[in-house]
Amino acid sequence: MTDRKDYISREKFMAELWRYKKGSVTRRHFLGVTGLGAATAVLGSAMPGLRSSAWAQGGIGDRVVLATWPNYHDPANFEAFTAATGAAVDMNVFGSNEEMLAKLQAGGSGWDVFVPTNYAVTTYVDEGLIEPLDVTRIPNYDAATFEQRFAGAGTVDGTVYGVPKNWGTTGFAVNTAQLGGLAKPTTWKEFWDITMAEFSGRTMVHDYQLTTIGNALKYYGYSFNSVDPNELADAEKLLIEAKPHLFAINSDYQPSMRSGDAWMTVCWSGDGKQMNRDMPEIEYILGKEGGELWSDFYAIPKGAPHMDAAYALINFLLDPAVNAKESLFHGYPVADSRVNALLPPEVLNDPILYPAAELLDALEFGAAVTLTDPNRAELMARFKSA
Amino acid sequence: MRQRLRTTLLLAPATVWLLAMLVLPLVVVVVFSFGARAPAGGYSPAFTLENFANLGTRWAAFENTLMLAPAGTALCLLIAYPLAYYLAIKADPKLRTLLLILVIVPFWTSILIRSYAWIYLLGGQGIPKLFATLGLGSPRLINTPFAVLAGIVYGYLPLMVFPIFVSLERLDKRLLEASADLGSPPWRSFLQVTLPLSMPGVATGCMLVFILLMGEFLIPAMLGGGKVFFVGNALVDLFLQSRNWPFGAAVAVALVVVMLVTVTLYMRLTRRWAGARDEVSLM
C-alpha cells in the first residue's frame, strides 16, 4: 500500500466540495484530493482540439488523412505512429482507382496521403493532381532496395511521385468444395463458362472496370488492357450475357465467399491469401491466359493540408520493421529486399503471394489508357445498369 | 413600408438559401448536361445533345426505379395504415407514446449499419438457412428485387406511419358516433368517414416515401448486389466511376423531369379525389 489515494468515498467527496464552496480550501486542493484534476488532465489530452496547439509548435500537427484500400493496413502501426508523433491517422477507404480520381478531380478531398495503383500515376501527373515527392524527406525510402519492376511506375519522366507500397496479382478464388465433379478451373475461359452454367448465381466480379472488363477480355485471349472497340464489344457481350448468372457486382467479396453465398470471385492475391488461410477449400488461381499484375504507391495529392504529417506517415510506414508488420497483417508482398529479410521463409515461399515466374510472366500491368478511356468507363457503367 | 422591410428581411435567409442551394446547382446541372466529357473525366464546355440521345442506355435503371419506387410506396402504405390506425385509435393511450417511440427507435441507428444487418439476415446463413432447417428449401433472397423491396419497406415505414397517424389522431370521434347513430355498420363508417378523413395523411406519406425512393441508391447498392439498379446508382457510377459529368447531368435532368411529371399527376389525382369530398383538403 502506498499513501497515494486512488479513490475517494462519496461522503468525503461531498465534504470536500462543501469545504471548497465555503472557501476553506483552495481549488487546487479540491481538484487534487478528489482526483478531478487528474481526470480533467486525462480527458483534456484525449481531446484532439486541445492537444493540437502543443504539437503544432514543434511537431507535424494532430492528424493526417489517408485515402487507401480495404483490409490494407495494420491498425497497430497507426496507433504506434500516433503515439510517436501525436498525429492521428484518419483513414478513408476506396473501391477503385476511378473513385479516387473522381474525388481528387472534384477538389477539396482534404487528403494528405493516397495510394494510387501503378497505371493511375501518369493520369494524376497529367491532371496536376499529385505532388512531386522530396525523397530526402523519406529517409526510409531506399530506391536501391526496391525491385524496379514494382517501383518503376512511381517515377514519371525522372520525377518521383510515388514510393512503392505493395504489389500483387488479380486472379480468381474458387470454393473447391462446391465444384462437385467439375475439374478445378485454371483459365478465365473456364471462369466465365462455369459462371454461366454450374455456378450460376454464385460468382462475383469486382465493381471495377479494370479487372472486370480486363478478365472478360481474357476470355477471348485479348489483352487485359485492350481499348480496341471491337474487342471491347466482345467483352461487353460476354458481361451482359453473364450478368443474370452473377451473384453480385461488388469489390467487397470476402463476406459472401466466407458465408458460402458466393462460390467463385475475381480476387486480389491478399484477399485470396486471407480466405485460404481460414478456409483452405477456397483456393486462389491465376488464369492461365494472364490477368493483372499490380503495384500500389504512397503518394501526396497537390495541396495536401498536412504536408509534414504526410511525409512523416510515409516515412514511418516504409520503415522495414513497420512495413514487415503491415505485410504480415494484410498478406500483400512488399518489393523491398530489406522487408523480405525480416519475413519468415514460409511467407516468401507462399505460392499465392509469390507466384512462380512463368505465371507472373503471363500477367500484365494495367495501362494508363484504361483509366481515362471513355469507352471502357461507359462499358462498365452500361454493364452495371443493364 | 416597415412591414415590407420586415417581410423582406425575414424571407431573405430562405431566398438566399434556395438560390444558392437549389436554383444555382440546378442551373449548373442543366448547363453541364449539354457539355462533353473531358479527356480524363469531368466536364469540358460544349454544346451537344448527345448526352440526352444516350439516355436510352440507362433505360433499365429508369424502369427499375419506376417499378420499385411505386411498389415500395404501396407496400409501405399497406403495412403502415393498419399500424397507424391501431396506434391512433385502438392502442391504450398510456402505451401509445411507448409504441410511437418503438416506431422511431430504428432511426437512431444509421441506415448503412441497418442495411449491413439485412445483408446477413437475407444471406445464405440467415433466413434461407432457417428455411432449410425447417425443410422449406433454401430460397435465394439477397441480391434480388425482393431484398431491395424488403429493405425499402423496412427503411421507409416510419415516414409513412407518422403522417397517417397524425391525420387519424385528429379525427373527430363524434363523426363516427353520428355515423353509427345513422345506422352504419362499423365497416361502412370506416370506408365513408375514417378513410376519407385520413386521406391527407395517406397522400403526404405516399408523397414523402415516393419522392425519397425515386432518388434512393444505398439500399439497392447494398441489398441488390449491384444487380438491382436504380437511377440513383447510375448517377453515382457516372460521377464517381466513369467520371462522365455531362452524361450524369443529363440523367439527373431526366430524373427531375420524370419526378415532376409523376408528382404533378399524383397531385392532380389526389386533389381531384379530395375535391369530390370537399371536407377533405390536401395537407
Chai-1 contact restraints between the chains, C-beta under 6 A:
chainA,res_idxA,chainB,res_idxB,connection_type,confidence,min_distance_angstrom,max_distance_angstrom,comment,restraint_id
A,E98,B,Q241,contact,1.0,0.0,6.0,A-B,restraint_1
A,E99,B,L240,contact,1.0,0.0,6.0,A-B,restraint_2
A,A102,B,L240,contact,1.0,0.0,6.0,A-B,restraint_3
A,A102,B,R243,contact,1.0,0.0,6.0,A-B,restraint_4
A,Q105,B,G42,contact,1.0,0.0,6.0,A-B,restraint_5
A,T123,B,A40,contact,1.0,0.0,6.0,A-B,restraint_6
A,E127,B,A40,contact,1.0,0.0,6.0,A-B,restraint_7
A,D207,B,G226,contact,1.0,0.0,6.0,A-B,restraint_8
A,A248,B,N143,contact,1.0,0.0,6.0,A-B,restraint_9
A,A248,B,G225,contact,1.0,0.0,6.0,A-B,restraint_10
A,A248,B,G226,contact,1.0,0.0,6.0,A-B,restraint_11
A,I249,B,G226,contact,1.0,0.0,6.0,A-B,restraint_12
A,N250,B,G226,contact,1.0,0.0,6.0,A-B,restraint_13
A,S259,B,G123,contact,1.0,0.0,6.0,A-B,restraint_14
A,S259,B,G124,contact,1.0,0.0,6.0,A-B,restraint_15
A,S259,B,Q125,contact,1.0,0.0,6.0,A-B,restraint_16
A,G260,B,G124,contact,1.0,0.0,6.0,A-B,restraint_17
A,D261,B,G123,contact,1.0,0.0,6.0,A-B,restraint_18
A,D261,B,G124,contact,1.0,0.0,6.0,A-B,restraint_19
A,T372,B,A40,contact,1.0,0.0,6.0,A-B,restraint_20
A,P374,B,R37,contact,1.0,0.0,6.0,A-B,restraint_21
A,A377,B,S242,contact,1.0,0.0,6.0,A-B,restraint_22
A,E378,B,S242,contact,1.0,0.0,6.0,A-B,restraint_23
A,A381,B,D237,contact,1.0,0.0,6.0,A-B,restraint_24
A,A381,B,S242,contact,1.0,0.0,6.0,A-B,restraint_25
A,R382,B,T57,contact,1.0,0.0,6.0,A-B,restraint_26
A,K384,B,D237,contact,1.0,0.0,6.0,A-B,restraint_27
A,S385,B,R58,contact,1.0,0.0,6.0,A-B,restraint_28
A,S385,B,A60,contact,1.0,0.0,6.0,A-B,restraint_29
A,S385,B,A61,contact,1.0,0.0,6.0,A-B,restraint_30
A,S385,B,F229,contact,1.0,0.0,6.0,A-B,restraint_31
A,S385,B,A234,contact,1.0,0.0,6.0,A-B,restraint_32
A,A386,B,A60,contact,1.0,0.0,6.0,A-B,restraint_33
